[in-house]
Amino acid sequence: MSIREHLTELERRHATIERELETAKHHPSMDEIELGNLKRQKLKLKDEISRIRVTG
């Protein structure tokens, strides 16, 4: 997998988590722990995307 393909996949996963978070905000039954996990995953992906853009 090329760096560009990897970056595209990370961006896709980041966008997917963003949509999940938006959906979760509208469901009060969403578990706070799960919400926190999604936010951490999103941040981790954002950091990895930034790192690749800087070094790649």
PDB file with one MODEL, atoms N, CA, C and O in Angstrom:
MODEL        1
ATOM      1  N   MET A   1       0.852  -1.172   0.000  1.00  0.00           N
ATOM      2  CA  MET A   1       0.000   0.000   0.000  1.00  0.00           C
ATOM      3  C   MET A   1       0.902   1.241   0.000  1.00  0.00           C
ATOM      4  O   MET A   1       1.826   1.349   0.806  1.00  0.00           O
ATOM      5  N   SER A   2       0.624   2.152  -0.898  1.00  0.00           N
ATOM      6  CA  SER A   2       1.411   3.377  -0.977  1.00  0.00           C
ATOM      7  C   SER A   2       1.047   4.311   0.181  1.00  0.00           C
ATOM      8  O   SER A   2       0.030   4.132   0.850  1.00  0.00           O
ATOM      9  N   ILE A   3       1.886   5.287   0.392  1.00  0.00           N
ATOM     10  CA  ILE A   3       1.623   6.266   1.453  1.00  0.00           C
ATOM     11  C   ILE A   3       0.317   7.000   1.166  1.00  0.00           C
ATOM     12  O   ILE A   3      -0.472   7.256   2.076  1.00  0.00           O
ATOM     13  N   ARG A   4       0.095   7.333  -0.087  1.00  0.00           N
ATOM     14  CA  ARG A   4      -1.132   8.052  -0.470  1.00  0.00           C
ATOM     15  C   ARG A   4      -2.371   7.188  -0.186  1.00  0.00           C
ATOM     16  O   ARG A   4      -3.373   7.688   0.326  1.00  0.00           O
ATOM     17  N   GLU A   5      -2.300   5.911  -0.515  1.00  0.00           N
ATOM     18  CA  GLU A   5      -3.428   5.009  -0.247  1.00  0.00           C
ATOM     19  C   GLU A   5      -3.664   4.882   1.254  1.00  0.00           C
ATOM     20  O   GLU A   5      -4.805   4.877   1.716  1.00  0.00           O
ATOM     21  N   HIS A   6      -2.572   4.781   2.009  1.00  0.00           N
ATOM     22  CA  HIS A   6      -2.681   4.678   3.465  1.00  0.00           C
ATOM     23  C   HIS A   6      -3.320   5.951   4.035  1.00  0.00           C
ATOM     24  O   HIS A   6      -4.200   5.882   4.893  1.00  0.00           O
ATOM     25  N   LEU A   7      -2.873   7.098   3.552  1.00  0.00           N
ATOM     26  CA  LEU A   7      -3.436   8.371   4.001  1.00  0.00           C
ATOM     27  C   LEU A   7      -4.923   8.467   3.666  1.00  0.00           C
ATOM     28  O   LEU A   7      -5.720   8.933   4.480  1.00  0.00           O
ATOM     29  N   THR A   8      -5.285   8.027   2.478  1.00  0.00           N
ATOM     30  CA  THR A   8      -6.692   8.044   2.073  1.00  0.00           C
ATOM     31  C   THR A   8      -7.534   7.154   2.992  1.00  0.00           C
ATOM     32  O   THR A   8      -8.638   7.528   3.387  1.00  0.00           O
ATOM     33  N   GLU A   9      -7.009   5.986   3.323  1.00  0.00           N
ATOM     34  CA  GLU A   9      -7.719   5.069   4.222  1.00  0.00           C
ATOM     35  C   GLU A   9      -7.871   5.676   5.614  1.00  0.00           C
ATOM     36  O   GLU A   9      -8.934   5.560   6.224  1.00  0.00           O
ATOM     37  N   LEU A  10      -6.834   6.314   6.116  1.00  0.00           N
ATOM     38  CA  LEU A  10      -6.916   6.965   7.431  1.00  0.00           C
ATOM     39  C   LEU A  10      -7.950   8.083   7.413  1.00  0.00           C
ATOM     40  O   LEU A  10      -8.723   8.231   8.360  1.00  0.00           O
ATOM     41  N   GLU A  11      -7.969   8.862   6.353  1.00  0.00           N
ATOM     42  CA  GLU A  11      -8.948   9.944   6.229  1.00  0.00           C
ATOM     43  C   GLU A  11     -10.369   9.389   6.156  1.00  0.00           C
ATOM     44  O   GLU A  11     -11.298   9.973   6.714  1.00  0.00           O
ATOM     45  N   ARG A  12     -10.533   8.263   5.470  1.00  0.00           N
ATOM     46  CA  ARG A  12     -11.859   7.636   5.381  1.00  0.00           C
ATOM     47  C   ARG A  12     -12.316   7.174   6.755  1.00  0.00           C
ATOM     48  O   ARG A  12     -13.463   7.400   7.143  1.00  0.00           O
ATOM     49  N   ARG A  13     -11.413   6.521   7.497  1.00  0.00           N
ATOM     50  CA  ARG A  13     -11.765   6.056   8.839  1.00  0.00           C
ATOM     51  C   ARG A  13     -12.058   7.226   9.768  1.00  0.00           C
ATOM     52  O   ARG A  13     -12.957   7.143  10.605  1.00  0.00           O
ATOM     53  N   HIS A  14     -11.309   8.315   9.628  1.00  0.00           N
ATOM     54  CA  HIS A  14     -11.530   9.517  10.441  1.00  0.00           C
ATOM     55  C   HIS A  14     -12.937  10.075  10.169  1.00  0.00           C
ATOM     56  O   HIS A  14     -13.661  10.428  11.099  1.00  0.00           O
ATOM     57  N   ALA A  15     -13.310  10.149   8.895  1.00  0.00           N
ATOM     58  CA  ALA A  15     -14.632  10.661   8.527  1.00  0.00           C
ATOM     59  C   ALA A  15     -15.745   9.749   9.043  1.00  0.00           C
ATOM     60  O   ALA A  15     -16.802  10.230   9.452  1.00  0.00           O
ATOM     61  N   THR A  16     -15.514   8.453   9.024  1.00  0.00           N
ATOM     62  CA  THR A  16     -16.499   7.499   9.535  1.00  0.00           C
ATOM     63  C   THR A  16     -16.730   7.709  11.024  1.00  0.00           C
ATOM     64  O   THR A  16     -17.871   7.718  11.486  1.00  0.00           O
ATOM     65  N   ILE A  17     -15.654   7.875  11.766  1.00  0.00           N
ATOM     66  CA  ILE A  17     -15.784   8.108  13.207  1.00  0.00           C
ATOM     67  C   ILE A  17     -16.460   9.444  13.462  1.00  0.00           C
ATOM     68  O   ILE A  17     -17.260   9.560  14.391  1.00  0.00           O
ATOM     69  N   GLU A  18     -16.158  10.453  12.660  1.00  0.00           N
ATOM     70  CA  GLU A  18     -16.805  11.762  12.796  1.00  0.00           C
ATOM     71  C   GLU A  18     -18.325  11.615  12.648  1.00  0.00           C
ATOM     72  O   GLU A  18     -19.088  12.197  13.420  1.00  0.00           O
ATOM     73  N   ARG A  19     -18.754  10.837  11.656  1.00  0.00           N
ATOM     74  CA  ARG A  19     -20.197  10.617  11.459  1.00  0.00           C
ATOM     75  C   ARG A  19     -20.799   9.855  12.645  1.00  0.00           C
ATOM     76  O   ARG A  19     -21.903  10.164  13.091  1.00  0.00           O
ATOM     77  N   GLU A  20     -20.068   8.862  13.150  1.00  0.00           N
ATOM     78  CA  GLU A  20     -20.552   8.113  14.315  1.00  0.00           C
ATOM     79  C   GLU A  20     -20.717   9.024  15.520  1.00  0.00           C
ATOM     80  O   GLU A  20     -21.690   8.898  16.263  1.00  0.00           O
ATOM     81  N   LEU A  21     -19.779   9.938  15.722  1.00  0.00           N
ATOM     82  CA  LEU A  21     -19.863  10.873  16.840  1.00  0.00           C
ATOM     83  C   LEU A  21     -21.063  11.805  16.678  1.00  0.00           C
ATOM     84  O   LEU A  21     -21.779  12.075  17.642  1.00  0.00           O
ATOM     85  N   GLU A  22     -21.278  12.288  15.471  1.00  0.00           N
ATOM     86  CA  GLU A  22     -22.429  13.160  15.223  1.00  0.00           C
ATOM     87  C   GLU A  22     -23.739  12.426  15.499  1.00  0.00           C
ATOM     88  O   GLU A  22     -24.660  12.991  16.089  1.00  0.00           O
ATOM     89  N   THR A  23     -23.818  11.173  15.073  1.00  0.00           N
ATOM     90  CA  THR A  23     -25.011  10.364  15.319  1.00  0.00           C
ATOM     91  C   THR A  23     -25.191  10.135  16.820  1.00  0.00           C
ATOM     92  O   THR A  23     -26.306  10.215  17.334  1.00  0.00           O
ATOM     93  N   ALA A  24     -24.110   9.857  17.507  1.00  0.00           N
ATOM     94  CA  ALA A  24     -24.161   9.573  18.944  1.00  0.00           C
ATOM     95  C   ALA A  24     -24.632  10.779  19.735  1.00  0.00           C
ATOM     96  O   ALA A  24     -25.298  10.623  20.758  1.00  0.00           O
ATOM     97  N   LYS A  25     -24.302  11.964  19.286  1.00  0.00           N
ATOM     98  CA  LYS A  25     -24.711  13.185  19.988  1.00  0.00           C
ATOM     99  C   LYS A  25     -26.234  13.314  20.039  1.00  0.00           C
ATOM    100  O   LYS A  25     -26.778  13.955  20.939  1.00  0.00           O
ATOM    101  N   HIS A  26     -26.907  12.713  19.087  1.00  0.00           N
ATOM    102  CA  HIS A  26     -28.366  12.806  19.001  1.00  0.00           C
ATOM    103  C   HIS A  26     -29.074  11.648  19.697  1.00  0.00           C
ATOM    104  O   HIS A  26     -30.302  11.558  19.666  1.00  0.00           O
ATOM    105  N   HIS A  27     -28.305  10.769  20.320  1.00  0.00           N
ATOM    106  CA  HIS A  27     -28.873   9.635  21.038  1.00  0.00           C
ATOM    107  C   HIS A  27     -28.414   9.698  22.497  1.00  0.00           C
ATOM    108  O   HIS A  27     -27.290   9.309  22.815  1.00  0.00           O
ATOM    109  N   PRO A  28     -29.279  10.182  23.372  1.00  0.00           N
ATOM    110  CA  PRO A  28     -28.883  10.334  24.775  1.00  0.00           C
ATOM    111  C   PRO A  28     -28.511   9.019  25.455  1.00  0.00           C
ATOM    112  O   PRO A  28     -27.883   9.031  26.514  1.00  0.00           O
ATOM    113  N   SER A  29     -28.884   7.900  24.868  1.00  0.00           N
ATOM    114  CA  SER A  29     -28.573   6.615  25.478  1.00  0.00           C
ATOM    115  C   SER A  29     -27.135   6.169  25.186  1.00  0.00           C
ATOM    116  O   SER A  29     -26.700   5.120  25.662  1.00  0.00           O
ATOM    117  N   MET A  30     -26.404   6.964  24.406  1.00  0.00           N
ATOM    118  CA  MET A  30     -25.025   6.604  24.055  1.00  0.00           C
ATOM    119  C   MET A  30     -24.166   6.578  25.309  1.00  0.00           C
ATOM    120  O   MET A  30     -24.159   7.523  26.097  1.00  0.00           O
ATOM    121  N   ASP A  31     -23.454   5.497  25.476  1.00  0.00           N
ATOM    122  CA  ASP A  31     -22.573   5.297  26.616  1.00  0.00           C
ATOM    123  C   ASP A  31     -21.415   6.294  26.561  1.00  0.00           C
ATOM    124  O   ASP A  31     -20.759   6.429  25.528  1.00  0.00           O
ATOM    125  N   GLU A  32     -21.165   6.990  27.668  1.00  0.00           N
ATOM    126  CA  GLU A  32     -20.093   7.980  27.721  1.00  0.00           C
ATOM    127  C   GLU A  32     -18.720   7.345  27.485  1.00  0.00           C
ATOM    128  O   GLU A  32     -17.835   7.971  26.903  1.00  0.00           O
ATOM    129  N   ILE A  33     -18.550   6.124  27.930  1.00  0.00           N
ATOM    130  CA  ILE A  33     -17.277   5.437  27.718  1.00  0.00           C
ATOM    131  C   ILE A  33     -17.065   5.183  26.235  1.00  0.00           C
ATOM    132  O   ILE A  33     -15.974   5.415  25.714  1.00  0.00           O
ATOM    133  N   GLU A  34     -18.091   4.712  25.559  1.00  0.00           N
ATOM    134  CA  GLU A  34     -17.995   4.468  24.116  1.00  0.00           C
ATOM    135  C   GLU A  34     -17.749   5.783  23.368  1.00  0.00           C
ATOM    136  O   GLU A  34     -16.962   5.826  22.423  1.00  0.00           O
ATOM    137  N   LEU A  35     -18.417   6.834  23.789  1.00  0.00           N
ATOM    138  CA  LEU A  35     -18.227   8.143  23.179  1.00  0.00           C
ATOM    139  C   LEU A  35     -16.770   8.593  23.348  1.00  0.00           C
ATOM    140  O   LEU A  35     -16.161   9.105  22.408  1.00  0.00           O
ATOM    141  N   GLY A  36     -16.226   8.401  24.530  1.00  0.00           N
ATOM    142  CA  GLY A  36     -14.827   8.737  24.776  1.00  0.00           C
ATOM    143  C   GLY A  36     -13.886   7.911  23.922  1.00  0.00           C
ATOM    144  O   GLY A  36     -12.887   8.425  23.418  1.00  0.00           O
ATOM    145  N   ASN A  37     -14.199   6.630  23.757  1.00  0.00           N
ATOM    146  CA  ASN A  37     -13.381   5.762  22.913  1.00  0.00           C
ATOM    147  C   ASN A  37     -13.375   6.246  21.465  1.00  0.00           C
ATOM    148  O   ASN A  37     -12.327   6.267  20.819  1.00  0.00           O
ATOM    149  N   LEU A  38     -14.547   6.637  20.955  1.00  0.00           N
ATOM    150  CA  LEU A  38     -14.628   7.149  19.589  1.00  0.00           C
ATOM    151  C   LEU A  38     -13.798   8.427  19.436  1.00  0.00           C
ATOM    152  O   LEU A  38     -13.097   8.605  18.439  1.00  0.00           O
ATOM    153  N   LYS A  39     -13.884   9.305  20.426  1.00  0.00           N
ATOM    154  CA  LYS A  39     -13.117  10.554  20.371  1.00  0.00           C
ATOM    155  C   LYS A  39     -11.619  10.285  20.382  1.00  0.00           C
ATOM    156  O   LYS A  39     -10.864  10.948  19.671  1.00  0.00           O
ATOM    157  N   ARG A  40     -11.187   9.320  21.180  1.00  0.00           N
ATOM    158  CA  ARG A  40      -9.759   8.972  21.223  1.00  0.00           C
ATOM    159  C   ARG A  40      -9.298   8.372  19.896  1.00  0.00           C
ATOM    160  O   ARG A  40      -8.211   8.684  19.409  1.00  0.00           O
ATOM    161  N   GLN A  41     -10.135   7.508  19.316  1.00  0.00           N
ATOM    162  CA  GLN A  41      -9.791   6.913  18.024  1.00  0.00           C
ATOM    163  C   GLN A  41      -9.664   8.002  16.957  1.00  0.00           C
ATOM    164  O   GLN A  41      -8.741   7.988  16.142  1.00  0.00           O
ATOM    165  N   LYS A  42     -10.602   8.937  16.979  1.00  0.00           N
ATOM    166  CA  LYS A  42     -10.586  10.024  16.004  1.00  0.00           C
ATOM    167  C   LYS A  42      -9.322  10.864  16.166  1.00  0.00           C
ATOM    168  O   LYS A  42      -8.679  11.212  15.176  1.00  0.00           O
ATOM    169  N   LEU A  43      -8.965  11.188  17.396  1.00  0.00           N
ATOM    170  CA  LEU A  43      -7.771  11.979  17.652  1.00  0.00           C
ATOM    171  C   LEU A  43      -6.508  11.232  17.224  1.00  0.00           C
ATOM    172  O   LEU A  43      -5.593  11.821  16.648  1.00  0.00           O
ATOM    173  N   LYS A  44      -6.469   9.939  17.509  1.00  0.00           N
ATOM    174  CA  LYS A  44      -5.314   9.132  17.112  1.00  0.00           C
ATOM    175  C   LYS A  44      -5.157   9.143  15.590  1.00  0.00           C
ATOM    176  O   LYS A  44      -4.046   9.281  15.076  1.00  0.00           O
ATOM    177  N   LEU A  45      -6.265   8.997  14.879  1.00  0.00           N
ATOM    178  CA  LEU A  45      -6.222   9.026  13.414  1.00  0.00           C
ATOM    179  C   LEU A  45      -5.768  10.398  12.913  1.00  0.00           C
ATOM    180  O   LEU A  45      -4.962  10.496  11.988  1.00  0.00           O
ATOM    181  N   LYS A  46      -6.292  11.451  13.531  1.00  0.00           N
ATOM    182  CA  LYS A  46      -5.911  12.807  13.137  1.00  0.00           C
ATOM    183  C   LYS A  46      -4.416  13.013  13.328  1.00  0.00           C
ATOM    184  O   LYS A  46      -3.752  13.585  12.464  1.00  0.00           O
ATOM    185  N   ASP A  47      -3.885  12.553  14.448  1.00  0.00           N
ATOM    186  CA  ASP A  47      -2.449  12.670  14.709  1.00  0.00           C
ATOM    187  C   ASP A  47      -1.636  11.902  13.678  1.00  0.00           C
ATOM    188  O   ASP A  47      -0.619  12.396  13.190  1.00  0.00           O
ATOM    189  N   GLU A  48      -2.079  10.697  13.348  1.00  0.00           N
ATOM    190  CA  GLU A  48      -1.355   9.888  12.366  1.00  0.00           C
ATOM    191  C   GLU A  48      -1.406  10.536  10.983  1.00  0.00           C
ATOM    192  O   GLU A  48      -0.413  10.537  10.255  1.00  0.00           O
ATOM    193  N   ILE A  49      -2.558  11.081  10.629  1.00  0.00           N
ATOM    194  CA  ILE A  49      -2.698  11.774   9.334  1.00  0.00           C
ATOM    195  C   ILE A  49      -1.746  12.963   9.284  1.00  0.00           C
ATOM    196  O   ILE A  49      -1.059  13.173   8.285  1.00  0.00           O
ATOM    197  N   SER A  50      -1.710  13.733  10.356  1.00  0.00           N
ATOM    198  CA  SER A  50      -0.821  14.899  10.411  1.00  0.00           C
ATOM    199  C   SER A  50       0.640  14.485  10.312  1.00  0.00           C
ATOM    200  O   SER A  50       1.426  15.118   9.607  1.00  0.00           O
ATOM    201  N   ARG A  51       0.997  13.426  11.017  1.00  0.00           N
ATOM    202  CA  ARG A  51       2.378  12.946  11.001  1.00  0.00           C
ATOM    203  C   ARG A  51       2.787  12.529   9.596  1.00  0.00           C
ATOM    204  O   ARG A  51       3.888  12.846   9.145  1.00  0.00           O
ATOM    205  N   ILE A  52       1.904  11.821   8.905  1.00  0.00           N
ATOM    206  CA  ILE A  52       2.203  11.366   7.541  1.00  0.00           C
ATOM    207  C   ILE A  52       2.339  12.566   6.591  1.00  0.00           C
ATOM    208  O   ILE A  52       3.223  12.590   5.735  1.00  0.00           O
ATOM    209  N   ARG A  53       1.477  13.532   6.748  1.00  0.00           N
ATOM    210  CA  ARG A  53       1.543  14.707   5.860  1.00  0.00           C
ATOM    211  C   ARG A  53       2.837  15.486   6.048  1.00  0.00           C
ATOM    212  O   ARG A  53       3.399  16.012   5.088  1.00  0.00           O
ATOM    213  N   VAL A  54       3.303  15.555   7.284  1.00  0.00           N
ATOM    214  CA  VAL A  54       4.530  16.297   7.575  1.00  0.00           C
ATOM    215  C   VAL A  54       5.760  15.535   7.098  1.00  0.00           C
ATOM    216  O   VAL A  54       6.665  16.115   6.498  1.00  0.00           O
ATOM    217  N   THR A  55       5.785  14.230   7.368  1.00  0.00           N
ATOM    218  CA  THR A  55       6.975  13.437   7.024  1.00  0.00           C
ATOM    219  C   THR A  55       6.902  12.811   5.641  1.00  0.00           C
ATOM    220  O   THR A  55       7.929  12.503   5.036  1.00  0.00           O
ATOM    221  N   GLY A  56       5.671  12.623   5.139  1.00  0.00           N
ATOM    222  CA  GLY A  56       5.477  11.876   3.906  1.00  0.00           C
ATOM    223  C   GLY A  56       5.812  12.637   2.687  1.00  0.00           C
ATOM    224  O   GLY A  56       5.689  12.114   1.579  1.00  0.00           O
TER     225      GLY A  56
ENDMDL
END
